[in-house]
Amino acid sequence: MSEPCVFCRIVARQTPADIEYEDDEILAFRDLYPKAPIHILIIPKRHIASVATLTPADAALVGKCFLVARGLGEAKGMAERGYRVNCHSGPEGGQVVYHLHLHFLAGRRGEAVQRA
């Protein structure tokens, strides 16, 4: 990779983001183009291009991303109401940024949430 991806630039604080959660391995921030009232992207800080490039060594990190989603659901008061966690992989899967990320979507039912 000749130039860091946009998510790597956010991790490096070279590009601003509205951060919702951070620890040593994970960063979560508001999506610039939200598809729901609450739309947060959850990323590993280490660059992983997509689901297609995951290895068994990534299992704990990916699991931790889902635990962060659970924590966001609780923190946003959505644990009982529900929320959606989506992950796109590859061009036909709708992946736009090639840095593994989960979409945490909450706050509305309907078509917009289903397409995110």
N, C-alpha and C positions, 0 to 999 in steps of 0.2 A: 504494500500500500504506500504510494508515494506521498500522499497528503492525508492527514487524519480526517476521519469522517466527522460529520457534524456532532454526533453524540460524544465522540472522543474529545472534541473541542469543548463541549459543555463540561465534561469530566475535568478537563485541564483548566477550566475557568477562562478559556479564551473566547467563549460565546456565552452570553448571559442566559439564565434560565430561572424560572420560578420554582425553586426546589421545595419539595414536599417532604422528602426523606433522604437521609444519607448515612452510610456507615463506611467501613473500610473497603467493602466489595461492591456495594449497590448504591445507585443513585436513582431517585424518582423525582420527576418534575412535570409540571403542567404542559400539556400538548399545546402548541401554538395554534393549531387548527382543530379545536375540540369538536367531537361528534356527540357529546353529551354534556350536561351541566358540570359533571366532574369527569375529567379525562386526564389521566396521569400516565406518563410513560415510565416504566420501571426497567432499568438497564443494569447489566453488570458493568462495573468500571473497566474491566479488562475487555478489550475488543474481541468479540466473537461475531463473525459475519452473519450467521443465521442458524436456524435449527439444523439445517443440512450440514453444518460444519461442526456440530457438537461432538464431543468425545465422551467416553465414560468418565474421564477425569472432571468433566464439567457438571456432573450430576448434582453435587452438593450446592454449587453456585446457582444453578437453575432452580433447584428446590427452594433455596433461600429467596429467590425473586418471587416465588409464589407465596412464601410466608410474609414478605413485605406487602404483597397485595392484600393478604388477609389483615395485616395490621392497618393498612390504609382504610379498608372497609370498616374496621372498628373505629378508627380515629375520625372518620367522616360520618359516623352514625349510620352506616349503610349495612352493617352486619345482618340485621334482621330483615331489612327491606330487600336486600340483594344488590348484586353488581355483576359485571361481566369482566372477564379477563381473556383477552384475545392475543394471539401471536401469529403474525404472517411470516411466511417463508417463501422466498423466491418470487420471481416476477408474476407468475400465474397465481400465486398465493396472495398477491397484493403488497408484498414487501417493497417499501420505497427507500428506506434508509437501511443500508447493509451493516447494521450493528444490532445484534439480538436485542429485542425489546418486547415487553408485554404492555398492552393497552389496558389500563384499569378504567372502566366506564361505569358511571352510576348517576342516579338522579332523574332518570326518565326512561320509560318504556317506549318502544316504538321503532320505526324503520331506521332512523339515524343510528341508533345503538346497534341494531342488527347488522348494519353494513360496515361498521368500524372494524 
